């Protein structure tokens, strides 16, 4: 069997009991987190535009839009929830090219509500979609500036939707074929409203692909491995197609590596630096007025990849600018939602301090051949003081939230829309999602007028 057929057969045959319990615990953590970021996202300019667009589109009332009283088609609901949930770039990190929950939760809940699926159904589809999307993202290695969450998330969304709708092997291959042509997203749009559009579009595309395939709509059955197909177009020089299906069903990325919950509402590419830098400036009580310059040494060429912004005029742009994040962290001694407002971004203090931040590529990486250049991730921050002293920090793993901090983050985000009396119920329902007979009950807890 080819890669597409092998994956489709596994998708169809995998049951709730086949997946390790640890995978479901990771999924529930991320589902709760993205519900919170979606509620928060509904209050942003992006959210308000998406809500207005969804109201204008109307549609058959199949599923609800989170934090609103809108009921629309499951495809429209998936799009709205997927876009709003990524509005602040505050949702989780992990497989599927970066942001798993935002491309898996909206289609799963939309179809789950439309068809009254159980929590077990949703968890199974979520985990299966995560596995396929992650296997594609870690083995295809794109060498162009696609947005990985968009291209791999579209396929993962279609897989989750196909699993929920109970498609057979042939129709699952058709859904994946359709999704292959829906997949798109350009990094150039990072720092604009269109970056959140990417996961929203991936969520909607997955629903559309699976529904069309269920009706008999056709696509190429070997979309992943076929010439001129998915791997040919999205795979880079290190693409390892056989590894996509290797140990399928024996090794689960979701259980083994899990997802990471963000503590800061900005691109995850900043988080490793912020973890080390915030600790440094707090430990030594560094005064920004006494700093001569800061040097960041990293593996990537400056202003490439996700952190492509060098200048910042808008808060959204600041989320994808390492110099801005370093400057704001040093001046304010914190990073939070207020860091990425337009008002904060345009203030002279942070704009002037950005001139003191120098980004340098690790010289060892520069000496390496292209196919192994990303094998050295050593990075550091050097703070040079006006008195000639210097503070250095070697950057290790990025901080992420665990345990009660995940719940606290959800409740803080949800409090932007809901009163304190409504903050506990979504937590309880997600933490016991496998016992829920109809996920519509969860949607009741995160929508208005329910």
N, C-alpha and C positions, 0 to 999 in steps of 0.2 A: 504493500500500500504506500501511496505517496503521503507527504506530510499533512495535507489538508484532510484526506480521508482518515488518516490515523487519529488526528485531533478530533474530527467529527465523531468518530466511533467512540472515542473515550468520553467526549462530552455527553453523548446519548446514554452510555452505559453506566456512568458514574452516579452513585446514589448518595444520599445524605450520610449514610453510615460509612461509606468508603473514605470520607474526608476526615483527617485528624481533628479532634476537638480543639486543639490549639489554633487551628486555622480559623475556626468560627469565633474564637475569642478575639483574634485580631480583627476579623471582619466587623464584629459588633462594636469594638472600640472606634473603628473608622467610620462606621455608619452613624454613631452618635455624634462624632466630631463634625461630620459633613452636614448633618441636620442643623447643628449650631451655626456653622458658617453660612448656610443657606438662609437661615432666619436673619442673621446679621446682614447678609448680602442684599436682602430685600429692601433694606433701608438706604442703600447706596444709590448714587446716580445711575449706575449700571442696572441695579435692581428695579428702580422705578421705570426706566425705559423698557426693560424686559416685561415688566408687569403691564405697562401700557400696550406694548406690542401684542402680548398674549390676549389681553381683553379685546383688542381690535380684531385679532384673528378668529376669536370665538372657537367653535368646534363642538363636536359631539361630546357631551359631558361624561368622560370616562375616568379621569384622574384629576387630582387636585394639585394646585401650585402651593408650595409651602409658604407659610406666614401670610396667606391671603385667603379670600373666600372664593377664588376662581376655580371652576371646574371646566376642563377642556379635554381634548383628545390626549391619549397617553403619550403620543409623540410630542405634542406641544408642551405637556407638563414636564416631560423629561428634559426638553430643551430649556424651559424656563428655570427649573430647579438646578440643572447642570450649570447654567450660566451664572445664576445668582450665587451658587455655592462656591464659585471660584472668584467672585468679584473682588475680594480682598486678598487673594492668593494666600489664604489662611488655612486651607484644607490640608489633608494629610500628605505624607510622602511615602514612597515605597516602590513597588513594581509598576508595570505597565508604563514605563517611561517617565515616572515621576509622581503622578497624582491618581491613585487607584480609586478612591471612594467617589470622586466626583464624576467618573464615567461609568461606575457600576451601580451606585445607589439610586440615582434618578431613574434609569430605565427599569430597574428591578422593582422599585416602589410604584412606578406608574403602571406597569403591567400587573404588578401584584394587586393594586387597588382595582384596576379594571376587571380582573378575573377572580378577585377574592382569593388569591393564593395565600398559603400559610407562611409563617415566619421561617419554617424549615425549607420551604420551596425557595424563598428569597435568599436564604443563607447558602443553600446549595448552588444556586445560579451565580451568586456573588463570588463564591470561592472558585467555581469552575471558570468563570470569566477572568478572574484574577490570574489563575494559573496559565491560561492560554495567552493572555495579553503579556504577562511577564516573561514567559518563555520566548515569545517573539521579540520583546524589547531587549532582553539580555543576550540574544544570539544573532540579531540582524545587524547591530552596530551601524546605524545610518551615518554616512560621512557628509551629508548635506544638512542645511539648517532647517530641517523639518522640526516641528514641535512634537517631541516623542509622545506626550500624552494624547495628542490629537490623532496621530496615525495609529498608534497601538491601542489607544483607548476606544477608537471606533470599532476595531475588531473585537476587543474584550466586551464592549457593550453588546455587540451583535451575538456573541457567544452566550452571554448571560440571558439575553432576551430569547434566544433559540431554546435554551435549556428550560426556561420558564414556560414557553409555549409548547413544550413537548415535541419539538420537531424530530423527525427521524434522521438517519445519517445523511440521506440524499438532500433533504431540505436544509439541514444544518450546513452542508457544503454550499448550497445555494445562498444561504444567508451570509456566509463568510465571503462568498464571491461578490455579492452586492456590496458588502462592507468594504471590500478591497478598493472598490471604485469610489466609495464615499469618503475614505480616509484622506485628510488634508489638514494643514495648519502650518503657518510660517512663523518662525521666530522673530522676524522683523516686526511683527505686531505686538511683541512683548512691551509692556509699558503703556498700552492703549486698552480701550474697552474691548477690543477684538481678541485679546488673549483669553479672557473668560468665555468668549464665544466658542472657542475651540472645544472645551469639554462639553459645553451645552450642545454643540452640534454633534459631537461624538455620541452623546447620550441619545439624542433624537435619532441619529442615523442607525443606531443599533436596533431601536424599536421598529423603524421603518423597514430595515433589512429583514428582520425576522418575520414581520407581518406579511411582507411581500412574498417571502419564501414559503410561508405557510399556505398562501393562496396559489402557489404553483409558479411564481415568477422565477425565471432561470438566470443563472450566471455561470461562469466557468467553474467546473467542479474541482479544479486543481489550482486555485488562485494563488496559494502561497508559494508553491514550488515551480509552477509553470513558467515557461519562458515569457518574458514581458509582463509578469505578474507582480505580486506583492513583494516578494524577496528581491526580485530583479530591480524593482524601482526604489524600495526603501532600504535594502541591504547595502552595507558598505564593504570595504575591502576585507574586513575581518568577519564577514557573514558566515555563520556556521549552521547551515540549515539542518543537518542531521541531529544536532544537539537540541533542536526545538522539541522533538518528541522523545528524546532519550530519558529513560527512567520515568516516563509518564505514568502517573498513578502510584509510583513508589516514593518519589520525592516531591514534596509540596513547598513551593517558595513561600506561600502565605504562612505556613506553620513554622518553617525553618528560619526565615528572615523577617517576616512580619512587616507591619506598617509603622510609620513614625508620625507622631502627632506634633504639629508645629507649635512652638511657644511664641513665635513672632509672625505678624501678618505681612510677610514679604517673601520673595523668591527664596527657595531652599538653598540656592547657591550662596546666599549670605550667611547661613546659619552656623556653619563651621567657624567662620571668622568672628561672628558675633559672640559665640560661646566663649572663645578664648579672649577676645578683646574686652567684653563687659566684665569678665572676671578680673582681668588685669587692671583696668582703670578703677574698679571698686577696691581691689586689694591694696593698691598703692595710692589711692585717692589722687589720681592724676588730674591736674588742672589744665583745661585746654589752652588757657592763656600762656602756659609755660612750655608748650610744645612747639618745637621748631618745624618738624615734619614727621609724617608717618609713612613707613614703607611696608607695603604688602607684597610678599613673595609667594606666588602660587603656581600651580601646574599649567594653568591656561594662559594663553596670550590675553593681555588686558582687553576688556570690552569685547569679548567674543562669547559664544555660547549663550546661556540664558542671561548672564549679566552683561548685556550688550550696551547699556546706556552709559555714556560718559558725562553728559550734561543733563541737568534735571530742572525742569520748570514746573512740572506737575507732580502731584503726589504719586500717581500711578507709575510715572517714570522712575521715581525714587525706589520703588520696590525691586527694580532690575538694574540698579547702579550700586556697585560695591563702594565706590568713593562716597556716595551719599550715605549709605548705611554706616560706614566707619565714622564719618563726620558727625552724624546725628547721635550715634552711640556715645561718642566722646563728649559732645557738648551737653546732651540731655541726660547722660548716664543711664539711659533706658531706650528700648524700642517698643512701641506699641501702636495702636491704631492712629493716634494723633501724629505719629512720625510721618505718616504718608498722606496728610491732607495737603491740598494746594497751598494753604496759608503757611504751613510749616516749610514746605519746599522752597517757597519764594523768599524767605527771610534771609537777610544779609549774612547773619552769623554762619549758617550752614553753607551758604554759597561761597563765602570767603574761605572757610576752613577746607572745603573740598580742594582748593588749590595747594593745600599742604599734604595731600594724600597722593602718594606715588605708587602705582601698580607696576610690578615687575614680574616677568615670567621666570620661573625656576631655571637657572642656567643648565642644570642637568637634563631637564626635559628638552631644552633647545638642541642638545647634542644627540638626542635619540632619533632613530628612524621613525617615520610616521606611524608604522603599525604597532610600535611599542611605546610611543610618546606618552600615552595616558597610563603607563604602568607605574609612574612615580607621582604620587599625590602629595609629597611633602610640601608643606606650606607654613608660613610664619608671618608674624606681624612684629615690626620693630618701631618703637616709639622713641624718636630722638628729641631730647629736651633742649631748651635754650641754654642750659648750664653745661651742656656737653655730655650729660649722662644719657643712658639708653636703657629702655625696657624691652625685653624680647619675650615672645610667647610662641612656642611651637604649637601649631593648630592640630588638635586631635579630632575625635568624633564630635559631631554636632549634638547639642542638647536636644532632647525631645521629652514630651510629657508622658507620664505613666500614672496608673492608679487613679487616685481621687483627683489629681490635677486635670485629667481628661474630662471628668464630670464637671469640675469647677469651670473649665474653659467653655464647655457647652452651655452651662447655666449663665455665664457672663455674656456670651453671645446671644443666647435666646432672650435674655432680659431686655434687649433693645426693642423687642416687640411684645413679649408676654410678661404678665405679672408674676410675682413670686409663687403664687398659688398654682401656676401651670408648669413650673420648672422641673418638678420631680417625676411627673408621669411619663414623659418621653424617655427619661433615663431608665425607669423601671421596665418599660416595655422593650427597649432595645437590649438591656441586660438579660432579659428573659425571652428574647425574640423566638427562640426555638419552640417555645410553648404557645406562641400566638397562633390562633386558628385562622385569623384573617388580618393581613397587614393594614387593612383599612382602619383598624383601631389605632395603629401607630400614626396614620395620617390624621386621624381625628385630633391627636394630641399636638400636632405641629401646624395646624391650619386655623384660620379664623372662622368663627361662626359654627364651630363643631362642639 
